[in-house]
Amino acid sequence: PMDCAPQILNIAFPGVKGEVLVNAFSKLDIMVSTTSACSSKRGKLNEVLMSMGLPDNKIEGSIRLSLGDMTTQEDIDQFKVKFGT
């Protein structure tokens, strides 16, 4: 669809807090976030994910992976190795 951003992935880990995931991934030099930059200071559940009807445990355990112009295939391959996929 035209109203999506295919370069942004949301991955949910129910039962794990997003902040814990952000810290764990950062130790592997993988930078992820729990929200968009414009809503990172709000401290509440992600409104977009709420509007999609996701349960709170999935929203709380969600992280965002953003790919950009400078993301290389090597970056993706390294993520796969570190993440174990």
Backbone as a printed PyTorch tensor [residue, N CA C, xyz], in Angstrom:
tensor([[[  0.8230,  -1.2090,   0.0000],
         [  0.0000,   0.0000,   0.0000],
         [  0.8570,   1.2590,   0.0000]],

        [[  0.2990,   2.3050,  -0.4580],
         [  1.0090,   3.5730,  -0.5610],
         [  1.1590,   4.2760,   0.7890]],

        [[  0.4030,   3.8680,   1.7970],
         [  0.4470,   4.5510,   3.0850],
         [  1.2960,   3.8060,   4.1150]],

        [[  2.2970,   3.0910,   3.6450],
         [  3.1660,   2.3630,   4.5680],
         [  4.6090,   2.8020,   4.3730]],

        [[  5.4480,   2.3760,   5.2990],
         [  6.8740,   2.6710,   5.2320],
         [  7.6080,   1.3330,   5.2530]],

        [[  7.8630,   0.7490,   4.0790],
         [  8.4340,  -0.6010,   4.0320],
         [  9.8450,  -0.7040,   4.5990]],

        [[ 10.4990,   0.4010,   4.8490],
         [ 11.8540,   0.3660,   5.3960],
         [ 11.8540,   0.3020,   6.9270]],

        [[ 10.6690,   0.3160,   7.5410],
         [ 10.5600,   0.2350,   8.9950],
         [  9.8530,  -1.0610,   9.3550]],

        [[ 10.5170,  -1.8610,  10.1830],
         [  9.9550,  -3.1330,  10.6200],
         [  9.6370,  -3.0590,  12.1010]],

        [[  8.5270,  -3.6400,  12.4900],
         [  8.1920,  -3.7700,  13.9030],
         [  8.2360,  -5.2480,  14.2390]],

        [[  8.9730,  -5.5630,  15.3020],
         [  9.0720,  -6.9470,  15.7520],
         [  8.6460,  -6.9740,  17.2140]],

        [[  7.7420,  -7.8970,  17.5490],
         [  7.2480,  -8.0010,  18.9210],
         [  7.8160,  -9.2290,  19.6130]],

        [[  8.2010,  -9.0310,  20.8570],
         [  8.6770, -10.0960,  21.7350],
         [  7.8000, -10.0690,  22.9830]],

        [[  6.6120, -10.6760,  22.9170],
         [  5.7070, -10.6400,  24.0700],
         [  6.3870, -11.1760,  25.3310]],

        [[  6.1730, -10.4770,  26.4270],
         [  6.7620, -10.8890,  27.6910],
         [  8.0990, -10.2470,  27.9880]],

        [[  8.6470,  -9.5020,  27.0390],
         [  9.9220,  -8.8090,  27.2260],
         [  9.6660,  -7.3200,  27.0110]],

        [[ 10.1920,  -6.5030,  27.8890],
         [ 10.0330,  -5.0550,  27.7370],
         [ 10.9140,  -4.5450,  26.6090]],

        [[ 10.3680,  -3.6410,  25.8010],
         [ 11.1160,  -3.0780,  24.6830],
         [ 12.4160,  -2.4350,  25.0930]],

        [[ 12.4230,  -1.7590,  26.2510],
         [ 13.6350,  -1.0940,  26.7150],
         [ 14.7560,  -2.0990,  26.9860]],

        [[ 14.3780,  -3.2710,  27.4890],
         [ 15.3610,  -4.3290,  27.7370],
         [ 15.9570,  -4.7930,  26.4120]],

        [[ 15.1050,  -4.9290,  25.4020],
         [ 15.5750,  -5.3310,  24.0770],
         [ 16.5050,  -4.2880,  23.4740]],

        [[ 16.1430,  -3.0150,  23.6110],
         [ 16.9910,  -1.9350,  23.0900],
         [ 18.3820,  -2.0270,  23.7140]],

        [[ 18.4440,  -2.2130,  25.0250],
         [ 19.7400,  -2.3140,  25.7040],
         [ 20.5080,  -3.5520,  25.2610]],

        [[ 19.8260,  -4.6840,  25.1410],
         [ 20.4970,  -5.9230,  24.7270],
         [ 21.0480,  -5.8030,  23.3150]],

        [[ 20.2450,  -5.2660,  22.3910],
         [ 20.7100,  -5.1060,  21.0190],
         [ 21.8520,  -4.1010,  20.9240]],

        [[ 21.8130,  -3.0480,  21.7430],
         [ 22.8840,  -2.0480,  21.6770],
         [ 24.2260,  -2.6620,  22.0780]],

        [[ 24.2140,  -3.6510,  22.9650],
         [ 25.4590,  -4.3270,  23.3410],
         [ 26.0320,  -5.1330,  22.1750]],

        [[ 25.1920,  -5.4280,  21.1900],
         [ 25.6370,  -6.1170,  19.9770],
         [ 25.8970,  -5.1330,  18.8420]],

        [[ 25.9090,  -3.8240,  19.1750],
         [ 26.0700,  -2.7490,  18.1900],
         [ 24.9530,  -2.7230,  17.1640]],

        [[ 23.7550,  -3.1080,  17.5850],
         [ 22.5630,  -3.0210,  16.7400],
         [ 21.6500,  -1.9900,  17.3820]],

        [[ 21.4090,  -0.9050,  16.6840],
         [ 20.5970,   0.1650,  17.2260],
         [ 19.1470,  -0.0030,  16.7810]],

        [[ 18.2710,  -0.1780,  17.7480],
         [ 16.8340,  -0.2990,  17.5150],
         [ 16.1590,   0.6910,  18.4540]],

        [[ 14.8520,   0.8620,  18.2940],
         [ 14.1240,   1.7330,  19.2030],
         [ 12.7760,   1.1050,  19.5190]],

        [[ 12.1130,   1.6770,  20.5070],
         [ 10.7910,   1.1880,  20.8740],
         [  9.6790,   2.0400,  20.2710]],

        [[ 10.0110,   3.2370,  19.8520],
         [  9.0160,   4.1540,  19.2880],
         [  9.6590,   4.9760,  18.1860]],

        [[  8.8270,   5.7520,  17.5420],
         [  9.3770,   6.6980,  16.5700],
         [ 10.0370,   7.8460,  17.3230]],

        [[ 10.9240,   8.5470,  16.6690],
         [ 11.6340,   9.6580,  17.3140],
         [ 10.6680,  10.7260,  17.8100]],

        [[  9.5850,  10.9380,  17.0830],
         [  8.6610,  12.0020,  17.4650],
         [  7.8230,  11.6470,  18.6890]],

        [[  7.7780,  10.3690,  19.0820],
         [  6.9780,  10.0100,  20.2500],
         [  7.8030,   9.3880,  21.3600]],

        [[  9.1250,   9.4540,  21.2570],
         [  9.9880,   8.7680,  22.2190],
         [  9.9250,   9.3620,  23.6220]],

        [[  9.4630,  10.5890,  23.7810],
         [  9.4220,  11.2340,  25.0950],
         [  8.0850,  11.0370,  25.8070]],

        [[  7.1150,  10.4270,  25.1740],
         [  5.7730,  10.3400,  25.7420],
         [  5.6340,   9.3270,  26.8600]],

        [[  6.3710,   8.2320,  26.8180],
         [  6.3450,   7.2610,  27.8920],
         [  5.0660,   6.4590,  28.0110]],

        [[  4.3260,   6.3140,  26.9430],
         [  3.1340,   5.4740,  26.9780],
         [  3.1760,   4.5120,  25.8040]],

        [[  2.1940,   3.6310,  25.7390],
         [  2.1800,   2.6420,  24.6660],
         [  2.0800,   3.3060,  23.3030]],

        [[  2.6840,   2.6760,  22.3310],
         [  2.7020,   3.1700,  20.9570],
         [  1.2760,   3.2550,  20.4110]],

        [[  0.8540,   4.4560,  20.0900],
         [ -0.5260,   4.6850,  19.6450],
         [ -0.8280,   4.0240,  18.3060]],

        [[  0.1470,   3.9500,  17.4200],
         [ -0.0710,   3.3060,  16.1200],
         [ -0.3430,   1.8230,  16.3180]],

        [[  0.4750,   1.1740,  17.1520],
         [  0.2740,  -0.2530,  17.4060],
         [ -1.0370,  -0.4930,  18.1490]],

        [[ -1.4010,   0.4310,  19.0430],
         [ -2.6880,   0.3170,  19.7350],
         [ -3.8360,   0.3970,  18.7380]],

        [[ -3.7410,   1.3270,  17.7800],
         [ -4.8170,   1.4960,  16.8070],
         [ -4.9450,   0.2900,  15.8790]],

        [[ -3.8540,  -0.4950,  15.7790],
         [ -3.8990,  -1.7150,  14.9720],
         [ -4.5250,  -2.8760,  15.7430]],

        [[ -4.8300,  -2.6470,  17.0130],
         [ -5.4790,  -3.6650,  17.8120],
         [ -4.5440,  -4.6810,  18.4540]],

        [[ -3.2420,  -4.3710,  18.5070],
         [ -2.3050,  -5.3000,  19.1310],
         [ -2.5010,  -5.3010,  20.6410]],

        [[ -2.3630,  -6.4670,  21.2620],
         [ -2.4730,  -6.5130,  22.7210],
         [ -1.2960,  -5.8040,  23.3860]],

        [[ -1.5200,  -5.3310,  24.5980],
         [ -0.4990,  -4.5610,  25.3200],
         [  0.8310,  -5.2970,  25.4300]],

        [[  0.8060,  -6.6160,  25.6720],
         [  2.0720,  -7.3400,  25.8510],
         [  2.9100,  -7.3430,  24.5780]],

        [[  2.2680,  -7.3220,  23.4170],
         [  3.0370,  -7.2320,  22.1670],
         [  3.5590,  -5.8150,  21.9520]],

        [[  2.7550,  -4.8310,  22.3120],
         [  3.1960,  -3.4440,  22.1580],
         [  4.3650,  -3.1670,  23.0870]],

        [[  4.2640,  -3.6150,  24.3370],
         [  5.3350,  -3.3840,  25.3090],
         [  6.6300,  -4.0650,  24.8930]],

        [[  6.5360,  -5.1710,  24.1620],
         [  7.7190,  -5.9090,  23.7300],
         [  8.1090,  -5.6560,  22.2920]],

        [[  7.6430,  -4.5480,  21.7300],
         [  7.9290,  -4.2390,  20.3280],
         [  9.1660,  -3.3740,  20.1800]],

        [[  9.9000,  -3.6560,  19.1270],
         [ 11.0180,  -2.7970,  18.7410],
         [ 10.8670,  -2.4400,  17.2690]],

        [[ 11.4820,  -1.3300,  16.8970],
         [ 11.4820,  -0.8570,  15.5110],
         [ 12.8710,  -1.0110,  14.9220]],

        [[ 12.9090,  -1.5810,  13.7390],
         [ 14.1430,  -1.6470,  12.9530],
         [ 13.9280,  -0.7680,  11.7310]],

        [[ 14.7770,   0.2150,  11.5610],
         [ 14.6560,   1.1120,  10.4210],
         [ 15.8450,   0.9170,   9.4930]],

        [[ 15.5630,   0.7670,   8.2280],
         [ 16.5960,   0.6660,   7.2030],
         [ 16.6430,   1.9920,   6.4670]],

        [[ 17.8290,   2.4050,   6.0740],
         [ 17.9690,   3.6760,   5.3840],
         [ 18.8540,   3.5620,   4.1660]],

        [[ 19.0880,   4.6900,   3.5370],
         [ 19.9280,   4.7390,   2.3450],
         [ 21.3330,   4.2070,   2.5920]],

        [[ 21.8020,   4.3340,   3.8250],
         [ 23.1580,   3.9110,   4.1370],
         [ 23.2170,   2.4750,   4.6710]],

        [[ 22.0610,   1.8100,   4.8080],
         [ 22.0470,   0.4160,   5.2390],
         [ 22.5640,  -0.4530,   4.1010]],

        [[ 23.5480,  -1.2820,   4.4130],
         [ 24.1440,  -2.1340,   3.3840],
         [ 23.6960,  -3.5820,   3.5710]],

        [[ 23.9370,  -4.3760,   2.5620],
         [ 23.6610,  -5.8050,   2.6780],
         [ 24.5040,  -6.4050,   3.7910]],

        [[ 25.7180,  -5.9060,   3.9530],
         [ 26.5860,  -6.3820,   5.0350],
         [ 25.9590,  -6.0990,   6.4030]],

        [[ 25.3430,  -4.9110,   6.5680],
         [ 24.6510,  -4.5850,   7.8200],
         [ 23.5510,  -5.6080,   8.1000]],

        [[ 22.7850,  -5.9190,   7.0800],
         [ 21.6830,  -6.8780,   7.2240],
         [ 22.2240,  -8.2600,   7.5520]],

        [[ 23.2830,  -8.6700,   6.8670],
         [ 23.8820,  -9.9810,   7.1290],
         [ 24.4300, -10.0560,   8.5560]],

        [[ 25.0560,  -8.9790,   9.0260],
         [ 25.5810,  -8.9580,  10.3910],
         [ 24.4460,  -9.0470,  11.4100]],

        [[ 23.3540,  -8.3710,  11.1470],
         [ 22.1990,  -8.4600,  12.0290],
         [ 21.7060,  -9.9080,  12.0880]],

        [[ 21.6130, -10.5350,  10.9450],
         [ 21.1510, -11.9180,  10.9160],
         [ 22.0750, -12.8420,  11.7020]],

        [[ 23.3830, -12.6300,  11.5880],
         [ 24.3420, -13.4470,  12.3360],
         [ 24.1910, -13.2090,  13.8370]],

        [[ 24.1280, -11.9500,  14.2390],
         [ 24.0340, -11.6100,  15.6600],
         [ 22.6890, -12.0150,  16.2490]],

        [[ 21.6380, -11.9100,  15.4400],
         [ 20.2940, -12.2140,  15.9180],
         [ 20.0110, -13.7100,  15.8460]],

        [[ 20.8160, -14.4250,  15.0690],
         [ 20.6690, -15.8740,  15.0200],
         [ 19.6600, -16.3780,  14.0120]],

        [[ 19.4440, -15.6260,  12.9310],
         [ 18.4990, -16.0810,  11.9070],
         [ 19.2340, -16.5340,  10.6520]]])
